[in-house]
Amino acid sequence: MAYDNAVAHKIEAGSDMFLMPSRYEPCGLNQIYSLKYGTVPIVRATGGLDDTIEHWDARTGKGTGFKFTDYNGEALLLTIKEALRAFRDQDSWQQLMRNGMTKDFSWNASAREYIRVYERVRQGRAGSTAAAQRGDTIDLEPVSR
């Protein structure tokens, strides 16, 4: 049987959790698909997986999945057990699923972020020009996410 993309998406969409313990992952799309489907990702914190998944915190109700850092079976197993404990509290689990489903990784969101960064730089330069004319100094702090 050959790979079938439609079937692969149906399997991912029909799962409660999606395990992605990559050693290296420059971007990754499956964890993003999982979020949209309401399938909670369990990922190793590397590359794009680390960038796109926020570790679940049941106390605050924030997070989109589960992450582990060490590339070994023990770290993976501990994280799976943590996810299974979270799964037992269905109210929290529903919140976790909703958190992931509302994430926006679209090009529109990226474009809005670029516009925000460019606007800060533009405003900073305008302020720098005026400050330089007055003899002031302005420290532009780096943009953080």
LINMO-V392716 format. One record per pair of residues at least 6 apart in sequence whose C-alpha atoms are under 6 Angstrom apart, sorted by the first residue. I is the first residue (numbers start at 1). GAP is how many residues later the second one is. Records with the same first field share a line. If there is no record, write none. Layout:
I: GAP / GAP
//
This chain:
13: 24
15: 24
16: 23
17: 22 / 23 / 24
18: 23 / 24
19: 23
20: 22 / 23
21: 22 / 23
22: 22
25: 22
26: 21 / 22
27: 21
28: 20
31: 10
35: 65 / 66
36: 65
38: 59 / 63
40: 25
41: 24
42: 23 / 24 / 25
43: 24
44: 23 / 24 / 25
45: 22 / 23 / 24
53: 11 / 12
54: 9 / 10
55: 8 / 10 / 11 / 12
56: 6 / 7 / 8 / 9 / 10
64: 32 / 35 / 36
87: 6
//
